[in-house]
Amino acid sequence: MKRIGLVGTYFPGAYEALHENVPQGFELVDALAREDWGKLADCEYLISRLDIDPAIIDATPNVRFWQRWGAGYDHVDLAAWGARGVPVAVCPGVNAGIVAELTVMLILAGYRNLLQINRDLRAGHWPRTEYFGRSFMLRGKTVGIVGLGHIGKRVATLATAFGAKVIYTDIVRMRDEEDRFGYAFVTLPELLAQSDVVTLHCPLDETTRGMIGEAELKAMKPTAMLVNTARGPIVREDALVRALTDGTIATACLDTYEREPLPPDHPLLRLDNVVASAHAGGNTRDNDLNMVRYIYGNIAAFDAGRPLNSPLDVVNADFLPRQA
């Protein structure tokens, strides 16, 4: 029986789904914590969630395929695993719907001052009209999407349903999306200048790290909102704190941060014009089974020599030995 090593941290529903849906012919081996990694020595497959210590490569000499939970891989040494001949696969698009929903929830909460109203109610106040002058609707606004991938497209669909105009920037121009839905392709400077809401849905790499800094924030409208449900280091937080404090932009809605967990004394948490979540965009119980099915589908396919769920799943293909 072939062994699959399980490492990382999982919510109860995800953990149960992983154990209840193991494909026939495979055994799932719990090695969630580093002190359990000795169990991984005979595993041919690896499943991980969240960032894993790079030393995992030394604890898994027989692993032939590493399947990540979710779509992120910015902390993985792709070259090192490629040199060992181990494909590293992700699950693109499986979290897209729920991250898009969280993105729009954050936008609406920011526009309608939901957190402040809830706080006032709990303090015994009834602020029915107190936030009238700084509450807005999404309809009629321009939503600028940085990265029109799986999540960006879902956000665009939802924003359009609310009556917003969608513009986008991406390293690849999506002419089909433009023709079908009327999205407008613009450069990043144009997007920053035109958008009422700037929402980030690009991966974190050396081209996007620190992409939104002081100059970019100053290029935005003073009434604009910045939303980041992608990766924290895309935004320079020191510059963002200054921009929110001095009125360079109006609001920030954040699910990801440069340092996680976000320290409780972080200045972002002291600002009323910040809506903060805890990198929870991909966490819903009902999506866990979708993720598990995708993960096991890839492992079973690789084991049988069949194509994976998507040709885009393997993210270190450039580092793998070329087939003769």
C-alpha positions in Angstrom: 0.0 0.0 0.0 1.4 3.4 -1.0 1.8 6.0 1.8 0.7 9.6 1.7 2.3 11.9 4.4 0.1 14.6 5.8 1.8 17.6 7.3 0.6 21.1 8.5 -2.4 22.4 10.3 -6.0 21.5 9.3 -9.4 22.5 10.6 -11.4 19.5 11.9 -13.7 19.3 8.8 -10.7 19.3 6.4 -8.8 16.7 8.5 -11.8 14.4 8.6 -12.4 14.7 4.9 -8.8 13.9 4.2 -9.1 10.7 6.2 -12.5 9.7 5.0 -11.7 10.0 1.3 -8.3 8.3 0.9 -8.1 6.6 -2.5 -8.1 2.9 -2.7 -4.6 1.5 -2.5 -3.2 4.4 -0.4 -2.6 4.9 3.3 -2.7 8.4 4.9 0.1 8.9 7.5 -0.3 11.7 10.0 2.9 13.7 10.5 1.3 17.0 11.2 4.0 18.4 13.5 7.7 18.5 12.9 8.4 16.0 15.7 6.4 13.5 13.7 8.3 13.8 10.5 10.2 10.6 11.1 7.0 8.8 9.9 7.5 10.4 6.4 10.6 8.4 5.5 8.7 5.7 3.5 6.0 8.1 2.1 5.9 8.4 -1.7 3.4 11.3 -1.6 3.1 14.4 0.5 0.1 16.7 1.3 0.8 20.0 3.1 -1.2 23.0 4.2 0.3 26.4 5.2 4.0 27.2 5.1 6.2 24.2 5.9 9.8 24.4 7.1 12.1 23.8 4.1 13.8 21.0 6.1 10.9 18.8 5.1 12.9 18.0 2.0 15.4 16.1 4.1 12.7 14.2 6.0 11.0 12.9 2.8 13.7 11.0 0.8 11.2 8.8 -1.0 8.5 11.4 -1.9 7.8 11.5 -5.6 5.0 14.1 -5.7 4.1 17.0 -3.3 0.5 18.2 -3.4 -0.1 21.5 -1.7 -3.5 22.4 -0.1 -4.7 25.6 -1.8 -3.0 27.7 -4.5 -0.1 29.3 -2.6 3.5 28.2 -2.9 5.5 31.4 -2.3 7.6 29.8 0.5 8.5 26.7 -1.4 12.0 26.2 -2.9 10.8 25.1 -6.3 14.3 24.6 -7.7 15.4 22.3 -4.8 12.4 20.1 -5.2 12.7 20.2 -9.0 16.4 19.1 -8.7 15.2 16.1 -6.8 12.7 15.3 -9.6 9.6 16.0 -7.3 6.7 17.9 -8.9 5.1 20.4 -6.6 1.4 20.8 -7.4 -1.2 23.3 -6.2 -5.0 23.5 -6.5 -5.7 26.5 -8.7 -9.2 27.8 -8.6 -10.6 25.5 -5.9 -10.6 28.4 -3.4 -11.5 31.0 -6.0 -15.2 31.2 -5.2 -14.8 31.6 -1.4 -12.0 34.0 -1.6 -14.0 36.1 -4.0 -16.9 36.1 -1.6 -14.7 37.2 1.2 -13.3 40.0 -1.0 -16.8 41.4 -1.7 -17.8 41.0 1.9 -14.8 43.1 2.9 -15.7 45.8 0.3 -19.3 46.0 1.5 -18.2 46.0 5.2 -15.8 48.9 4.4 -18.3 50.9 2.4 -21.1 50.4 4.9 -19.0 50.9 8.1 -20.3 47.5 9.4 -17.7 47.0 12.0 -18.1 50.5 13.5 -21.9 50.2 13.6 -21.7 46.8 15.2 -19.2 48.1 17.8 -21.5 51.1 18.6 -24.5 48.8 19.0 -22.7 46.6 21.4 -21.7 49.7 23.4 -25.4 50.7 23.7 -25.6 53.3 20.9 -28.0 53.3 18.0 -26.0 54.8 15.1 -28.7 54.7 12.4 -27.7 57.9 10.7 -24.3 58.5 12.2 -22.4 57.0 9.3 -24.7 58.3 6.6 -22.1 60.8 5.2 -19.4 58.1 4.8 -21.4 55.1 3.7 -21.4 54.1 0.0 -22.9 51.6 -2.4 -20.9 49.4 -4.7 -23.2 50.1 -7.6 -21.7 52.6 -10.0 -18.2 52.3 -8.6 -15.1 51.3 -10.6 -13.5 48.2 -9.3 -9.9 47.7 -10.4 -8.7 44.1 -10.3 -4.9 43.4 -10.2 -4.7 39.9 -11.5 -7.6 38.5 -13.5 -6.9 34.9 -12.7 -9.3 32.4 -11.0 -10.1 34.6 -8.1 -10.0 37.9 -10.0 -12.5 36.6 -12.5 -14.9 35.6 -9.7 -14.6 39.0 -8.1 -15.2 40.6 -11.4 -18.4 38.6 -11.8 -19.7 39.5 -8.4 -18.7 43.2 -8.7 -20.6 43.4 -12.0 -23.7 41.8 -10.4 -23.7 44.7 -8.0 -23.6 47.2 -10.8 -19.9 48.1 -10.6 -17.6 48.8 -13.6 -14.6 46.4 -13.8 -11.2 47.4 -15.1 -8.2 45.1 -14.7 -4.5 44.7 -15.2 -2.6 41.5 -15.7 0.6 40.2 -17.3 -1.7 38.5 -19.8 -4.5 40.4 -21.5 -7.8 38.6 -21.4 -9.5 39.7 -24.6 -12.2 37.0 -24.4 -13.2 38.4 -20.9 -13.2 41.9 -22.3 -15.4 40.9 -25.3 -17.9 38.8 -23.2 -18.2 41.0 -20.1 -17.0 44.4 -21.0 -14.0 44.5 -18.7 -11.4 47.1 -19.7 -7.7 46.3 -19.7 -5.5 49.1 -18.3 -2.0 49.6 -17.0 -1.4 49.5 -13.3 -0.9 53.3 -13.1 -4.2 53.8 -15.0 -6.0 51.3 -12.7 -4.7 53.1 -9.6 -5.8 56.5 -10.8 -9.3 55.4 -12.0 -10.5 52.9 -9.4 -12.7 53.5 -6.5 -11.8 50.0 -5.2 -8.3 48.5 -6.0 -8.4 44.7 -5.2 -5.3 42.5 -5.4 -5.4 39.0 -6.8 -1.9 38.4 -8.1 0.6 35.8 -6.8 3.5 36.9 -4.6 6.8 36.7 -6.4 9.8 39.0 -7.0 7.8 41.1 -9.5 4.9 41.8 -7.1 6.7 42.0 -3.7 6.2 45.5 -2.5 4.3 46.4 -5.7 1.9 48.7 -3.8 4.0 51.2 -1.9 4.0 54.9 -1.2 4.0 56.1 -4.8 1.2 53.7 -5.8 -1.0 54.7 -2.8 -0.5 58.4 -3.7 -1.6 57.6 -7.2 -5.0 56.4 -5.9 -8.1 58.5 -5.3 -8.3 60.0 -1.8 -11.7 58.3 -1.6 -10.4 54.9 -2.7 -10.3 51.6 -1.0 -7.5 49.1 -1.1 -8.4 45.4 -0.7 -5.8 42.6 -0.2 -6.9 39.0 0.0 -3.8 37.8 -2.0 -0.5 38.0 -0.1 0.5 40.5 2.5 4.0 41.4 1.2 2.5 42.7 -2.1 1.7 45.8 0.0 4.2 47.8 2.0 2.4 48.1 5.3 4.4 51.0 6.6 3.4 53.0 3.6 -0.2 51.8 3.9 -0.5 52.9 7.5 0.8 56.4 6.6 -1.7 56.6 3.7 -4.6 55.6 5.9 -3.6 58.0 8.6 -3.0 61.1 6.5 -6.0 60.6 4.2 -4.1 59.6 1.1 -6.7 56.8 0.7 -9.9 56.3 2.5 -10.0 52.6 3.5 -8.2 49.4 3.5 -9.8 45.9 3.7 -7.2 43.2 4.5 -7.1 39.5 4.9 -3.3 39.1 4.5 -0.3 40.8 6.0 3.5 41.1 5.8 3.8 39.2 9.1 1.3 36.6 10.2 -0.2 36.3 12.7 -0.7 40.0 12.8 0.7 41.3 16.1 -2.2 42.6 18.3 -0.4 45.9 18.7 0.0 46.5 15.0 -1.0 50.1 14.0 -3.4 48.8 11.3 -5.6 47.4 14.1 -5.8 50.9 15.7 -7.3 52.5 12.6 -11.1 52.8 12.2 -10.7 52.9 8.4 -9.3 49.3 8.3 -11.5 46.2 8.0 -9.2 43.3 9.0 -9.6 39.6 8.6 -7.2 36.8 9.6 -6.1 35.2 6.3 -9.3 33.3 6.3 -10.3 33.7 2.7 -9.8 30.0 1.8 -11.4 28.6 5.0 -15.0 27.3 4.7 -16.2 23.9 5.8 -18.2 23.3 2.7 -15.3 23.9 0.4 -13.0 21.5 2.2 -14.4 18.4 0.4 -13.8 20.1 -2.9 -10.2 20.6 -2.0 -9.8 17.1 -0.8 -11.2 15.6 -4.0 -8.9 17.8 -6.1 -5.9 16.8 -4.0 -6.6 13.0 -4.1 -7.5 13.3 -7.8 -4.0 14.6 -8.6 -2.2 12.0 -6.4 -4.2 9.1 -8.0 -3.6 10.5 -11.5 0.2 10.9 -10.9 0.4 7.5 -9.5 -1.3 6.0 -12.5 0.6 8.1 -15.0 -2.4 10.1 -16.1 -2.7 13.9 -16.6 -3.4 15.9 -13.5 -6.6 17.9 -12.9 -5.0 20.8 -14.8 -1.8 21.2 -16.8 -1.2 24.3 -14.6 -1.2 22.4 -11.3 2.6 21.7 -11.3 4.3 25.0 -10.3 8.0 23.8 -10.5 7.8 22.3 -14.0 10.7 24.6 -15.2 13.0 23.0 -12.6 12.1 19.3 -13.3 14.4 17.2 -15.4 13.4 17.1 -19.1 11.8 13.9 -20.3 13.9 12.2 -23.0 
